[in-house]
């Protein structure tokens, strides 16, 4: 990836043959970098462009900057330099923090976590914790067992400590869960969801990749624990019927149970597993549905669905799955897929959904 002063963006698969991604996107682009699964371009006026594909770009802005001097990436995150000693850092290219360098000299060189100033000084910048990104945009799903136990961990965290940990479920902090591992005991359907680990140090915080936990849930349990029905509605036969539309939005209880709701506010995939038959409506197979965010800038998307006994084990490709919905929530498209298995999977099974970007 390369960015030009006239706003031209070029990309190449091999460094030899180059193509124009977008021409004259904005004037005075100062540089491009790739790290942590995304491209970042910085330009005049504090403009920041972010893309997971290198094709379509999301705009960000750094306030009060006129002349950007460069951008760099490292396993720990990104740095953007400017005139008059202004330097910004970010672990994910979404949230940016200005660093007080205590000098008015221009930032003239950037390399990884190092910043060079116009007076010849070279500074090593303290960065937030680095958490390995999920390869191939994959989503890891763990199929739990009701009443069983499960430990969640995020390996490979690096950076300058000490670290402060906070586990989240569906984008909300879990009280008291402030260790590097999360132990879930006596699993119940309410424990299903998307878990993430937030790791912080004195320089900032980073979020680990989502870990989806799925547990089988029959229709009656879903009505009691996950449906949008009020407690009083659960006594109304007309509202608990699988074909009822209790919210008046054209979506039946059966659709919500089978396909799951939209994504959580934090942009997290929601897993849903069903195992038992809905009386009179023919759900006889075990199935898993996932609502997955498409990368920003993705034009066409494919999936590889695999299963294994453990994340480090041998992955087997699954062919019995289908796309059931593609919908827009917020600024992103979300795809819901449904994986089926006639005999059911054993508890403890892992699934991996990998996103394939196509031209």
Secondary structure, 3 states (H helix, E strand, C coil): CEECCCCCEEECCCCCCCEEEECCCCCCEEEEEEECCEEEEEEHHHEEEEECCCCCCEEEECCCCCCEEEEEEECCEEEEEEHHHEEEEECCCCCCEEEECCCCCCEEEEECCEEEECCCCEEECCCCCECCCCHHHCEEEEECCCCCCEEEECCCCECCCCCEEEEEECCEECCCCCCCEEEECCCCHHHCEEEEEEEEECCEEEECCCEEEECECCHHHHHHHCCCCCCHHHHCHHHHCCCCCCCCCCCCHHHHHHHCCCCCCCCCCEEEEECCCCCCCCCCCEEEEEEEECCCCCCEEEEEEEEECCCCCCCEECCCEEEEEEEEECCEEEEEEEEEECCCCCCCCEEEEEEEEEC
